[in-house]
Amino acid sequence: MIVGALVVALVVKTFLFQAFYIPSASMEPTLQKGDRVLVNKLSYDVHDVNRGDVIVFELPPDAIGTDGIKDLIKRVIGLPGDTIETRDGVVYINDHRLDEPYLPDGTLTGDAANGNNPTIERHVVPDGTVFVMGDNRANSHDSRYADRGPIPIDSIVGRAFVLVWPPGKMGSL
């Protein structure tokens, strides 16, 4: 019975769901450092990536830092073929202002006075990639940076769908 339970657990972790630890403050206030989320690994086998999804993706081996973190979590902002840019601290997709209800009021994207928060120059998201950003715009190394850029869709591990730790904050994303 124990062996059967271990096999089931291994199959679930490998193919269906996996828990991930949030290693940084890049997704605050949505996720705090130390939170744990469950990721649906089958999600994008049944449907396309959607704008606003919170995803976990793997870094290429040459981009893994000295901390050893190889999986990152960010929010999908731009989809393949989208034209994305910031104007006066606001994100625009295909010349329409992006509604970002997950950000605290007054958050600006590309506010140089607010720490490490680069603007997005107008460009098209390449086919096969998505443009991702952390919700904590002043503390997120994301697609706005040349060394990261849009991430390949095939590097996506899955969609984070529920916060499971700490128990008092448990809920859907």
C-alpha positions as CSV (number, residue, x, y, z in Angstrom):
1,M,0.0,0.0,0.0
2,I,2.9,2.4,0.8
3,V,4.6,1.6,-2.5
4,G,1.3,2.3,-4.3
5,A,0.9,5.6,-2.5
6,L,4.4,6.6,-3.4
7,V,3.8,5.7,-7.1
8,V,0.6,7.8,-7.2
9,A,2.4,10.7,-5.5
10,L,5.3,10.5,-8.0
11,V,2.9,10.4,-11.0
12,V,0.9,13.4,-9.6
13,K,4.1,15.4,-9.0
14,T,5.6,14.5,-12.4
15,F,2.6,15.0,-14.6
16,L,-0.3,16.8,-12.8
17,F,0.5,19.2,-9.9
18,Q,3.6,20.4,-8.2
19,A,4.1,22.7,-5.2
20,F,6.5,25.6,-5.6
21,Y,8.1,27.8,-3.0
22,I,8.2,31.6,-3.7
23,P,11.9,32.6,-3.4
24,S,11.6,36.4,-3.7
25,A,9.4,39.4,-3.4
26,S,9.0,39.8,-7.2
27,M,5.3,38.9,-7.1
28,E,4.2,41.0,-4.1
29,P,1.5,41.8,-3.1
30,T,0.0,38.8,-4.8
31,L,2.5,36.3,-3.4
32,Q,5.0,36.9,-0.6
33,K,8.5,35.5,-0.2
34,G,8.1,32.1,1.5
35,D,4.5,31.4,0.2
36,R,3.8,28.1,-1.6
37,V,1.6,27.6,-4.6
38,L,0.3,24.6,-6.5
39,V,1.0,24.5,-10.2
40,N,-1.2,22.7,-12.8
41,K,1.3,21.1,-15.1
42,L,-1.3,20.0,-17.6
43,S,-3.0,23.4,-18.0
44,Y,-1.3,24.4,-21.2
45,D,-1.7,20.9,-22.8
46,V,-5.5,21.6,-22.9
47,H,-5.6,25.4,-23.6
48,D,-3.3,28.3,-24.6
49,V,-1.5,30.6,-22.2
50,N,-3.7,33.5,-21.2
51,R,-2.8,37.1,-20.4
52,G,-2.9,37.5,-16.6
53,D,-2.0,33.9,-15.8
54,V,0.6,33.4,-13.1
55,I,3.1,30.9,-14.4
56,V,6.1,29.0,-13.3
57,F,8.9,28.6,-15.9
58,E,12.3,27.1,-16.1
59,L,15.4,29.2,-16.6
60,P,17.9,28.1,-19.2
61,P,20.9,26.5,-17.6
62,D,23.2,29.4,-18.4
63,A,20.8,31.9,-16.6
64,I,20.7,30.1,-13.3
65,G,22.3,32.3,-10.7
66,T,24.6,31.6,-7.8
67,D,21.4,31.0,-5.6
68,G,20.7,27.9,-7.7
69,I,17.0,28.9,-8.3
70,K,16.0,27.4,-11.7
71,D,12.2,28.0,-11.6
72,L,10.7,31.5,-11.5
73,I,7.1,32.7,-11.1
74,K,5.7,35.7,-13.0
75,R,2.5,37.0,-14.5
76,V,1.9,36.7,-18.3
77,I,1.5,40.3,-19.7
78,G,2.0,39.8,-23.4
79,L,1.1,37.0,-25.8
80,P,2.8,36.0,-29.1
81,G,2.2,38.8,-31.7
82,D,1.1,41.4,-29.1
83,T,2.6,44.9,-29.4
84,I,3.6,45.9,-25.9
85,E,4.9,49.2,-24.4
86,T,4.7,51.5,-21.4
87,R,3.5,55.1,-21.6
88,D,3.7,57.3,-18.6
89,G,4.1,54.3,-16.3
90,V,1.1,52.4,-17.8
91,V,1.3,49.1,-19.8
92,Y,-0.3,49.1,-23.2
93,I,-1.1,46.0,-25.2
94,N,-1.9,46.5,-28.9
95,D,-2.5,50.3,-28.1
96,H,-5.0,49.5,-25.4
97,R,-4.3,50.2,-21.7
98,L,-3.9,46.9,-19.8
99,D,-6.2,46.6,-16.8
100,E,-4.1,45.3,-13.9
101,P,-6.4,44.9,-10.9
102,Y,-3.7,42.8,-9.1
103,L,-1.4,45.8,-8.7
104,P,-1.7,48.3,-5.8
105,D,-3.2,51.6,-6.8
106,G,-0.6,54.0,-8.0
107,T,1.9,51.4,-9.2
108,L,3.8,52.6,-12.2
109,T,5.7,50.4,-14.7
110,G,8.8,52.1,-15.8
111,D,9.0,54.6,-13.0
112,A,12.8,55.3,-12.8
113,A,12.3,57.1,-9.5
114,N,10.9,53.8,-8.0
115,G,14.0,51.6,-7.9
116,N,14.8,49.1,-10.5
117,N,11.7,49.5,-12.7
118,P,12.5,49.8,-16.4
119,T,10.2,51.0,-19.1
120,I,9.1,48.9,-22.0
121,E,10.0,50.2,-25.4
122,R,7.4,49.4,-28.1
123,H,8.0,46.0,-29.5
124,V,6.2,42.9,-30.7
125,V,6.2,39.7,-28.6
126,P,7.9,37.0,-30.8
127,D,6.0,33.9,-31.8
128,G,6.5,31.0,-29.4
129,T,7.2,33.3,-26.4
130,V,5.3,35.3,-23.8
131,F,6.2,38.6,-22.0
132,V,6.2,38.2,-18.3
133,M,6.5,40.6,-15.4
134,G,6.4,40.4,-11.6
135,D,3.6,42.2,-9.8
136,N,6.2,44.0,-7.7
137,R,7.4,46.1,-10.7
138,A,10.3,47.7,-8.8
139,N,11.7,44.4,-7.6
140,S,11.3,41.9,-10.5
141,H,13.9,40.7,-13.0
142,D,11.5,39.9,-15.8
143,S,11.0,40.3,-19.6
144,R,11.7,44.0,-19.4
145,Y,15.4,43.1,-19.1
146,A,17.5,42.3,-22.2
147,D,19.2,39.4,-20.6
148,R,15.8,37.8,-19.8
149,G,13.4,39.0,-22.5
150,P,10.2,37.2,-23.5
151,I,10.3,33.6,-22.3
152,P,9.8,30.6,-24.6
153,I,6.4,29.0,-24.1
154,D,8.0,25.6,-24.0
155,S,9.9,26.6,-20.8
156,I,6.6,27.0,-18.9
157,V,6.2,24.3,-16.2
158,G,2.5,25.2,-15.6
159,R,0.0,27.7,-14.2
160,A,-0.1,28.5,-10.5
161,F,-3.7,28.3,-9.5
162,V,-3.9,28.1,-5.7
163,L,-1.9,29.5,-2.8
164,V,-1.5,26.7,-0.2
165,W,0.9,28.2,2.3
166,P,0.5,29.9,4.7
167,P,-2.8,28.3,5.6
168,G,-4.4,31.7,6.6
169,K,-3.9,33.0,3.1
170,M,-5.0,29.8,1.3
171,G,-7.0,30.6,-1.9
172,S,-7.1,30.7,-5.6
173,L,-4.9,32.9,-7.7
